[in-house]
Amino acid sequence: MQQHELVRELTEKNQTKIVLLVADGLGGLPMQSGGRTELETASTPNLDRLAALGTSGSSIPVLPGITPGSGPGHLGLFGYDPLEFKIGRGALEATGIGFELGPDDIAIRGNFCTLDSSGLIVDRRAGRIPSEESCRVVERLQGVRIEGVETFVKPVKEHRFVVVFRGKGLSGAVADTDPQAIGVAPLEAVALTPAAQHTAAVTQSFVRQARAILADEQKANGLVLRGFAAKPQLPSYQDLYGLRAAAIAVYPMYKGLARLVGMTLVGNAHTLDEQIDTLAHCWNDYDFFFLHFKYTDSTGEDGDFPGKVKRIEELDRALPRIEKLGPDVLIVTGDHSTPSRLKNHSWHPVPTLLFSSTCRPDGLNKFSERECLRGGLGIFQAKHLMLLAMAHALRFGKYGA
Amino acid sequence: MQQHELVRELTEKNQTKIVLLVADGLGGLPMQSGGRTELETASTPNLDRLAALGTSGSSIPVLPGITPGSGPGHLGLFGYDPLEFKIGRGALEATGIGFELGPDDIAIRGNFCTLDSSGLIVDRRAGRIPSEESCRVVERLQGVRIEGVETFVKPVKEHRFVVVFRGKGLSGAVADTDPQAIGVAPLEAVALTPAAQHTAAVTQSFVRQARAILADEQKANGLVLRGFAAKPQLPSYQDLYGLRAAAIAVYPMYKGLARLVGMTLVGNAHTLDEQIDTLAHCWNDYDFFFLHFKYTDSTGEDGDFPGKVKRIEELDRALPRIEKLGPDVLIVTGDHSTPSRLKNHSWHPVPTLLFSSTCRPDGLNKFSERECLRGGLGIFQAKHLMLLAMAHALRFGKYGA
């Protein structure tokens, strides 16, 4: 990636601190034509004050019209072109639960499902069995043995788990066994390339043994697998930007994403307040801080417009505590939009705010989707945001003589 | 093209309808410094109303500063990078008159010209002979015979015609025989690559026989050829976007362009009203509708500022009939600007409006070049417009997990 060559060439070190506050799914839509978005509805005195002092813009996560998942959405914000760097679902899931993938690993996302007496799927999520029950069932699968391959099975949440095969010559080019339908049997594991035939056979052996072990389970008597993936090759934050980077996230997915780019997971916060406690606590140990706030996305996905408004206001109230630490660059953005109206991630540009003593004010005095269109950062690609962060932190030298 | 891989990966089918209304050469310029453009002068209550409900932007057809012909202008709007996908003039002309090019064809644009007794060109357009006379002359050329090559000669309009050579091993790499000057003889057909020597010889044979046949013509006693081209390889709308696409155009050029990307030519309209009749008539049979309105370009090319204003107002009046059909996404744009002041295509960004229940309003309340600069689509590349159309029609899945 040309951008990374440039970053490596220009990066300089200094004592500045950068905070990237990601409000997941921040951007929204009005519920009715002519109305206001969630952000435009929320009372956000702190964001508005920072917008007046800082510079704003609209971030396009991937390309115009393209709706990203959390993986590509965050990779863009972290400065990795999400069309070039791809993370397989299995790798993302494994990393998210704190499983550190090695070079010989293939990670797979598993779902427990309920099979009828003919082996056909009657419930693709095994009745969403509670996590505790899932842990018990996963424990039983530790008994699987495959010649020449080390097998890890780890619970994630409810019916979801992760399988990792570790061994020489494994490949991620295996088709999902999840038919994504009920009334049919799970699919065979099929190699998508000749080199993946060994992995497909390993998978078949795993599934056969697992089925035998789970046969007496009421709900979780079957399993489907998808997203076979090796660990993605991503240059680290230290390597690229020379930044000691800390990630302060609550949910496994975002911890996993941060770990993949070499950030250190810090603290064990469960609320935004605790996240900021952690931030304050580790302030002297790192140069870059990724704070992830999940609830602007989850309320949006629930279609809960007033709930999202409240979460935005909660985020706004947290800002003074972050400002008090004196970051040299403070960025507030999202990895994508999640309009309550669509109950889903969307392609709409994400309102973004950059506050720094080195930024050029753009005359705005409110932080909103509409205002950001007129901001000094313009409508920009998310993958360029880290260039702006580094620049405003005076961590880039001049390009060319 | 990476964009096409992405489109293929993400495309989903649903029942939504997309209308792309292309007002050819829509963008303009003020006639005097400090004045208004044609669009800013026109009374456009419907476009202004849609601008208030929708989201606007400025489309860059190719790159900043690059003025496109109709081919690249439309390819961009259709989602094909006009710097990557190229249509030779001959191929465009042939397709435009309804000639369906095959894989073994080379198409060439021909002009009848008038030669003096020494064989020098005295009129490059043979006095712009009427189309009927041109048809008669073209008919005489059906007598040309070339060993191993099937030859088609078809009239276009006035002095213009198309030649198609069909045979194995033909190539488009032959230089124009049109010297684009008077007082000189037509050029020899010269191969630009070794592989094109056969085609150059075929062309020489064609020209020799044609000259003999036309020797007794008063005006059209000579001919020049240009734009030797094979059919371009463009993935179809069906293949790329999963869209059943209809083209409702009046002029051959735009029909041809639409056909090259696999759109079905529908109806035989001659006026905008008839085009909308056709649209209503075939509404249930297609998912995507390309409507082409020529007169914003032709008035611009004539330098007829008031005429272009009137044509824009005619377009505006037609909008409610289109809206009444209930398109899920309605886009109004142009393939390029054609300012009356320049009497020509230009590079200036094209005002663009997207109206959909899923769009994010941007606070504009007028549709004009000036306002579009502040719109939610920003200043964008034309090749991304189809991504936005598909996204707003909810025809794209999520990119990545």
Chai-1 contact restraints between the chains, C-beta under 6 A:
chainA,res_idxA,chainB,res_idxB,connection_type,confidence,min_distance_angstrom,max_distance_angstrom,comment,restraint_id
A,L29,B,R360,contact,1.0,0.0,6.0,A-B,restraint_1
A,S33,B,L53,contact,1.0,0.0,6.0,A-B,restraint_2
A,V62,B,Y399,contact,1.0,0.0,6.0,A-B,restraint_3
A,P64,B,F380,contact,1.0,0.0,6.0,A-B,restraint_4
A,P64,B,H384,contact,1.0,0.0,6.0,A-B,restraint_5
A,P64,B,L387,contact,1.0,0.0,6.0,A-B,restraint_6
A,P64,B,L388,contact,1.0,0.0,6.0,A-B,restraint_7
A,G65,B,L387,contact,1.0,0.0,6.0,A-B,restraint_8
A,G65,B,L388,contact,1.0,0.0,6.0,A-B,restraint_9
A,G65,B,A391,contact,1.0,0.0,6.0,A-B,restraint_10
A,I66,B,Y399,contact,1.0,0.0,6.0,A-B,restraint_11
A,T67,B,K398,contact,1.0,0.0,6.0,A-B,restraint_12
A,P68,B,Y399,contact,1.0,0.0,6.0,A-B,restraint_13
A,P68,B,G400,contact,1.0,0.0,6.0,A-B,restraint_14
A,G69,B,K398,contact,1.0,0.0,6.0,A-B,restraint_15
A,G69,B,G400,contact,1.0,0.0,6.0,A-B,restraint_16
A,G69,B,A401,contact,1.0,0.0,6.0,A-B,restraint_17
A,G71,B,G400,contact,1.0,0.0,6.0,A-B,restraint_18
A,G71,B,A401,contact,1.0,0.0,6.0,A-B,restraint_19
A,P72,B,Y399,contact,1.0,0.0,6.0,A-B,restraint_20
A,P72,B,G400,contact,1.0,0.0,6.0,A-B,restraint_21
A,R89,B,A401,contact,1.0,0.0,6.0,A-B,restraint_22
A,L92,B,A401,contact,1.0,0.0,6.0,A-B,restraint_23
A,H345,B,K398,contact,1.0,0.0,6.0,A-B,restraint_24
A,W347,B,A391,contact,1.0,0.0,6.0,A-B,restraint_25
A,H348,B,R360,contact,1.0,0.0,6.0,A-B,restraint_26
A,R370,B,G363,contact,1.0,0.0,6.0,A-B,restraint_27
A,L373,B,D362,contact,1.0,0.0,6.0,A-B,restraint_28
A,L373,B,G376,contact,1.0,0.0,6.0,A-B,restraint_29
A,I379,B,G378,contact,1.0,0.0,6.0,A-B,restraint_30
